[in-house]
Structure formats: C-alpha cells, structure tokens
Amino acid sequence: MAGRTAMAGARIRLLVVDDSAVVRQAVTMAVARANDIELVATAADPLFAMEKMRRNWPDVILLDIEMPRMDGISFLRALMAERPTPVIICSSLATAGSEALAQALAAGAISVISKPKLGVKAFLEDSSDDIVAAVRAAASANVGVLRGGSSGSSAAADMAAGRTLHRADVILPAGMAPVLQTTDRVIAIGTSTGGTQALEAILGSLPRTVPGIVVVQHMPERFTAMFAERLDSLAAIEVREARSNDRVLPGRALIAPGGRHMLLRRSGAQYHVEVVDGPLVNRHRPSVDVLFRSVARFAGRNAIGVIMTGMGDDGARGLKEMRDAGAATIAQDEASCVVFGMPREAIRLGGVEQVLPLSQIAPALVAAGR
C-alpha cells in the first residue's frame, strides 16, 4: 500500500542510534536471527546517524533519548519534519525521564520499548523477540499519517511477541447479561500503535456533554498516568487514569492503567470500572477484548464501541460481541490509521457498523451520544 515503509517482500532496513555500545551490540544480536531484518548501521549519536542515513536511508530507526551532541527528541523532530520515518524509542521509563518520553511520543515516535537502568544487556537479550516484533510492526506503519501527526503513538506493549492467547473469559467468565435498567450511554475505545495521536485528536474534540468514556490504549506500566495527564491538559473533558470503582460519568474519560485490565460494571443505573490483575489476553494487559466484552454485557445497546489504529487483533472479538448486544460500533479507516491491523480484524469478523476517518469519529460519538 502507498505510504507504507518497507516494500512487500523486501528486508526491513534498521538503524540503531544509541550511545551505549552494550545496547547496540544486544540489538545487533537480537535482529541477526530475523531473516527479514537487515541492520544497515549503528550510530552512537544522531549526528553520526545522519551521516549514515544519507548513504542508506533506513525503514525503521531504534532510538535512545539521552545521547551526546544531540538528544533523541531533537533528532526525532528534525526527522519528522524532513522525511518521516518510523521510530521506536528504546529508553528507560524512570520518572525523571517521563516528560522527555512524552515529548518523544508527541514528536511522532511509533512505539516505546522500556529498558531498565540496570541489567540492560540481559533485558535486551531476553526481549529479542519483542524487539524483532516491534521492528516488523513499525515497518508496516503508514508514513503518510506520521507526516501529519503531532502527538505520537503507543508503546511497544502492542508489539509483544508470542502466541496469541484469547483468554478474555478468564477475566470475565461467561454468563447471562444483566437486565438493562438505564439508558445512560457509554463510549468504549480500544487502540494501540498510533493510538496516542488518535486519542488526542478525538478526546481533544469532545464537549463536556459527551457520554462517559472508557479507554484501553496498549502502554507500559507507569506511562498511562502521565499520558492521561497530558490528555487532560488538552481536552475540555476530564481525562485520568482509571482506579477501581471510578464512576463512568458524562464528560469523563478513564484510561486503563498499563499492566492491568479494566472492566465496565454497573450497579443499578450507575456505571463504574473495575481494575484487575489477570493473565495476558491477546498478548496484552490491559486488553481491549476484556473491556469490550464487559461493555457488551453491562451496557449492551446503550454502548458505542470504537476500535482504532493498532497492530494485531485485540478488540476485534469484543467489538463483535458489542455489536451483537446492540451497540453502535465504529472502526477507524485504513487511510488514517498508523497500523490498520485491529480495525481490519474487527471489520473481517463483522463487528463494525461504520468505518470512519479519524476526523469524523468525534462528531459521530457526539451524535450517537445524544
């Protein structure tokens, strides 16, 4: 498809930019086993990287934030202004660096790999499959969307490799749905790669009269609170990281915490959320399927489901359950997605009522919530 990075069948050209020789060596070893990835160069800082990129432009860049001579964020901004290219941030998520990481995502980074401050080599060796999966996912990104973006993307939690486990039933056991005793509307949104940018566009456009919103965005632990704070500062509605028993109210959006599942519950006519531990579902925690299944059960036809940009199929089955329960359902269209995987699977399963470009989703939610 036009606008994607690596051509079908071609090897993915990867550039690693990190001042740590240990990181460069570990990533080199991680991708060496992948026949579809070619490490075209490594660089100790962005200025060295620019010299090498002039000779052989990469399809994907793995980028650290703190480096000598030029920091990763400044490099990322310059790159996106000149020639947008999928960038994976590989950085620590320590509190002290969280603002810098938020700036990187806002500048257009595709995803994030959280590396520890200590034991980096062992961590990267253990995470080699995740790194390879992240590179492959980034290579499929819609570069045209990156060119127009300003707020970034989701984290590498979306890229976690391994066997897909459809275990939403472990979190939400099967059973009869409760009798509906309310007409209050609930909006449920699920997204992953590219989702931070998409959520900023949607939540930043909604009025305070919009129905209560519950959101799963695949992100690492400790990052969702900061992400919610950023959205709250940009939106007219209230946005915050969810806690168990938080009410789902008009003009409020609750973001599932990284590393935990979020479910919708109802007591009488009042909706609230429950935040729980549990196994990975579709390789993720939080999982969109877990949220959507709970919304189908407790909100039924009073719900509006939205599945947006992201790799994989998390949320596709849950959205189908929502539609079968009478909910209105929307998928983001391919042209405006960074990665079309999740919406494509939901459409394929018959769970989508409308396919809309990103710019039309917020108006559709306002109209459906009246």
C-alpha positions in Angstrom: 0.0 0.0 0.0 1.3 3.5 -0.8 2.6 5.3 2.2 3.9 2.3 4.0 7.6 1.9 4.7 9.2 -1.3 3.6 8.1 -2.8 0.3 6.4 -6.2 0.5 9.0 -9.0 0.3 11.9 -6.7 0.9 14.1 -6.8 4.0 13.4 -4.2 6.7 16.4 -1.8 6.9 17.1 -0.9 10.6 19.2 1.8 12.0 20.1 1.7 15.8 21.0 5.1 17.4 22.2 4.7 21.0 25.4 5.9 22.8 25.6 2.6 24.6 27.8 0.1 22.9 26.1 -2.6 25.0 22.7 -1.7 23.6 24.0 -1.5 20.0 25.6 -5.0 20.4 22.5 -6.5 22.1 20.1 -5.2 19.4 22.5 -6.4 16.7 22.4 -9.9 18.1 18.6 -9.7 18.5 17.9 -8.9 14.9 20.6 -11.2 13.5 18.3 -14.1 13.8 15.5 -12.4 11.8 15.8 -13.1 8.1 13.6 -10.2 7.2 15.5 -7.5 9.0 18.8 -6.0 7.9 20.8 -3.9 10.3 22.2 -1.3 7.9 24.0 0.7 10.5 24.5 1.7 14.2 25.4 5.1 15.5 26.5 6.5 18.8 24.5 9.7 18.4 22.2 11.4 16.0 24.9 13.4 14.1 26.7 10.1 13.2 23.3 8.7 12.3 22.6 11.5 9.9 25.8 10.9 8.0 25.0 7.2 7.6 21.3 7.8 6.7 22.4 10.0 3.7 24.1 6.9 2.2 21.4 4.3 3.1 18.0 5.5 4.4 16.5 3.0 6.9 12.9 1.8 7.0 12.9 1.9 10.9 15.0 3.6 13.5 15.6 2.4 17.1 16.4 5.5 19.0 17.6 6.4 22.6 16.6 9.7 24.1 19.7 10.8 26.1 22.8 11.0 23.9 25.8 13.3 23.5 25.9 16.2 21.0 22.2 15.9 20.1 19.4 14.4 22.1 17.0 11.9 20.6 13.9 14.2 20.8 15.6 17.0 18.8 16.7 14.4 16.2 13.2 12.9 16.1 11.6 16.3 15.5 14.0 17.1 12.7 13.5 13.7 11.1 9.7 14.0 11.1 9.9 17.5 9.6 12.3 16.4 6.8 11.5 12.8 6.0 9.1 11.0 8.3 10.4 7.5 9.2 9.0 5.1 11.8 10.9 5.5 15.1 10.9 3.1 18.1 12.1 4.7 21.3 14.2 2.4 23.4 14.6 4.2 26.8 14.1 3.9 30.5 10.7 4.8 31.8 12.1 6.2 35.0 10.0 9.0 36.5 12.8 11.5 35.9 12.7 10.8 32.2 9.0 10.5 31.7 8.5 14.0 30.4 11.2 13.5 27.8 9.5 10.3 26.8 6.1 12.1 26.4 7.8 14.7 24.2 9.2 11.9 22.0 5.8 10.3 21.6 4.3 13.8 20.8 7.0 14.3 18.2 5.9 11.2 16.3 7.6 8.1 17.7 5.8 4.9 16.7 6.3 2.9 19.9 8.3 2.5 23.1 10.5 -0.2 24.5 11.0 0.3 28.2 14.6 -0.7 29.2 15.8 -0.8 32.8 18.7 1.4 34.1 20.5 -1.7 35.3 20.9 -5.1 33.6 20.2 -3.6 30.2 22.2 -6.3 28.2 20.3 -9.2 29.9 17.0 -7.4 29.4 17.5 -6.8 25.7 18.7 -10.4 25.2 15.6 -11.7 26.9 13.5 -9.2 24.9 14.9 -10.1 21.5 11.6 -11.5 20.2 9.8 -8.3 21.3 12.4 -6.1 19.6 12.0 -8.0 16.3 8.2 -7.8 16.5 8.4 -4.1 17.2 10.6 -3.5 14.2 8.3 -5.5 12.0 5.3 -3.6 13.2 7.0 -0.3 12.7 7.9 -1.2 9.2 4.2 -1.5 8.3 3.3 1.9 9.6 1.5 4.4 7.4 4.2 7.1 6.9 1.6 9.5 5.5 -0.1 9.6 8.8 3.2 10.1 10.6 3.9 13.1 8.5 0.8 14.8 9.7 0.9 13.7 13.3 1.9 15.8 16.3 1.3 13.7 19.4 2.9 10.4 18.8 2.0 6.8 19.2 1.5 3.8 21.5 4.0 1.8 23.3 5.8 -1.4 22.5 3.4 -3.3 24.7 1.5 -3.6 21.4 4.4 -5.3 19.8 5.0 -8.1 22.4 5.8 -11.3 20.6 4.5 -14.7 21.5 1.5 -16.9 21.0 -1.9 -15.1 20.9 -4.0 -16.1 23.9 -7.7 -15.4 23.6 -8.4 -15.6 27.4 -10.9 -12.8 28.0 -13.1 -15.5 29.5 -10.5 -15.9 32.3 -11.1 -12.2 33.3 -14.8 -12.1 32.6 -16.4 -15.5 32.9 -19.3 -16.4 30.6 -22.8 -15.8 31.9 -26.1 -14.0 31.3 -26.0 -10.3 30.8 -27.8 -8.2 33.4 -31.2 -6.8 32.7 -30.6 -3.3 31.4 -32.1 -0.7 33.7 -30.5 2.5 32.4 -30.4 4.5 29.2 -27.1 6.2 30.0 -24.7 5.9 27.2 -21.1 4.6 27.5 -18.4 5.0 24.9 -15.6 2.3 24.8 -12.5 2.9 22.8 -9.7 0.5 22.1 -6.4 1.3 20.3 -2.7 0.5 20.2 0.1 1.6 17.8 -0.6 5.2 16.8 -3.3 5.4 19.4 -1.8 8.3 21.4 -2.1 10.6 18.4 -5.6 9.3 17.6 -6.9 9.6 21.1 -5.5 13.2 21.4 -7.4 14.1 18.2 -10.7 12.5 19.4 -10.7 13.4 23.1 -9.5 16.9 22.4 -12.5 17.5 20.2 -15.3 16.3 22.5 -17.6 18.5 24.6 -18.2 18.0 28.3 -21.7 16.8 27.5 -20.3 13.6 25.8 -21.2 10.3 27.5 -18.7 8.7 29.8 -15.7 7.1 28.1 -13.6 4.1 28.9 -10.3 3.6 27.0 -7.8 0.8 26.6 -4.5 2.0 25.0 -1.8 -0.5 25.0 1.0 1.1 27.0 3.7 0.0 29.5 3.1 0.4 33.2 3.8 3.8 34.8 3.2 5.6 31.5 -0.6 5.7 31.3 -0.9 8.1 34.3 1.3 10.6 32.5 -0.5 10.0 29.2 -3.8 10.7 30.9 -2.5 13.9 32.5 -1.4 15.1 29.1 -4.8 14.4 27.5 -6.5 16.1 30.5 -4.5 19.2 29.8 -5.5 19.3 26.2 -9.2 18.3 26.4 -12.3 20.0 27.6 -13.4 16.8 29.2 -11.8 15.2 32.3 -9.2 12.5 31.4 -7.5 10.4 34.1 -6.0 7.0 34.7 -8.7 4.7 36.0 -9.0 3.3 39.5 -11.4 0.6 40.7 -14.8 1.9 41.5 -14.3 5.2 39.5 -17.7 6.3 38.2 -18.2 6.5 34.4 -19.8 9.9 34.0 -20.6 12.3 31.2 -17.6 14.4 30.3 -15.1 12.0 31.8 -12.7 9.6 30.1 -11.0 6.8 32.1 -7.7 5.3 30.7 -6.9 1.7 31.7 -3.7 1.6 33.7 -0.7 -0.1 32.0 -0.2 -3.6 33.2 -3.8 -4.1 34.5 -7.1 -5.0 32.9 -10.1 -2.6 33.1 -13.7 -3.8 33.0 -17.0 -1.9 33.0 -19.5 -2.8 35.7 -23.0 -1.5 36.6 -24.8 -1.1 39.9 -28.4 -0.2 39.3 -28.3 2.7 36.8 -24.7 3.7 37.6 -21.6 2.6 35.6 -18.2 2.2 37.2 -15.0 0.5 36.3 -13.0 -2.3 37.9 -9.3 -2.5 37.6 -7.9 -6.0 38.0 -4.8 -8.2 37.5 -5.0 -11.3 35.4 -3.3 -13.1 32.5 -2.3 -11.5 29.3 -5.2 -11.5 26.8 -4.2 -11.4 23.1 -0.7 -10.7 24.4 -1.9 -7.6 26.3 -2.7 -6.3 29.7 -4.8 -4.2 29.5 -6.7 -5.9 26.8 -9.3 -4.2 24.6 -11.2 -7.5 24.3 -11.6 -7.7 28.1 -13.0 -4.1 28.2 -15.3 -4.6 25.2 -16.7 -7.9 26.5 -17.6 -6.3 29.8 -19.2 -3.3 28.0 -21.2 -5.7 25.9 -22.5 -7.4 29.0 -23.2 -4.4 31.2 -24.1 -1.7 28.7 -25.5 -3.6 25.8 -27.3 -1.4 23.3 -26.5 1.7 25.4 -22.9 1.4 24.3 -20.8 2.8 21.5 -17.7 0.9 20.6 -14.7 2.3 18.7 -11.7 0.4 17.5 -8.8 2.3 16.2 -5.2 2.1 14.9 -3.2 -0.8 16.2 -1.4 -4.0 15.3 -2.9 -7.4 15.9 -6.5 -8.4 16.6 -7.1 -7.3 20.2 -10.6 -6.0 20.5 -12.0 -7.5 17.3 -13.9 -10.2 19.0 -15.1 -8.0 21.8 -16.4 -5.4 19.3 -18.3 -8.2 17.6 -19.9 -9.1 21.0 -20.8 -5.4 21.5 -22.5 -5.2 18.1 -24.3 -8.5 18.7 -25.6 -6.9 22.0 -27.0 -4.0 20.1 -24.2 -1.4 20.5 -23.2 1.0 17.8 -19.7 0.2 16.6 -17.1 2.2 14.7 -13.7 1.4 13.1 -11.1 3.9 12.1 -10.5 3.7 8.3 -7.2 2.4 6.9 -6.1 5.8 5.4 -6.0 7.5 8.8 -4.5 4.5 10.8 -0.8 4.2 11.6 -1.4 0.5 11.5 -4.7 -0.9 10.3 -4.5 -4.4 11.9 -7.0 -4.1 14.8 -9.7 -2.3 12.7 -9.2 -4.7 9.8 -9.8 -7.8 12.0 -12.9 -6.2 13.6 -14.3 -5.5 10.1 -13.5 -9.0 9.0 -15.4 -10.5 11.9 -18.5 -8.4 11.2 -18.2 -6.4 14.3 -18.2 -2.9 12.6 -21.2 -0.9 11.8 -19.4 2.2 10.4 -15.9 2.8 9.1 -14.8 6.4 9.5 -11.7 8.5 9.1 -10.2 9.8 12.3 -11.5 13.3 11.7 -15.1 12.0 11.7 -15.1 9.8 14.8 -15.5 12.6 17.4 -18.6 14.1 15.6 -20.0 10.6 15.3 -19.6 10.0 19.0 -21.3 13.3 19.8 -24.2 12.4 17.5 -24.6 8.9 18.8 -24.5 10.0 22.4 -27.5 12.3 22.2 
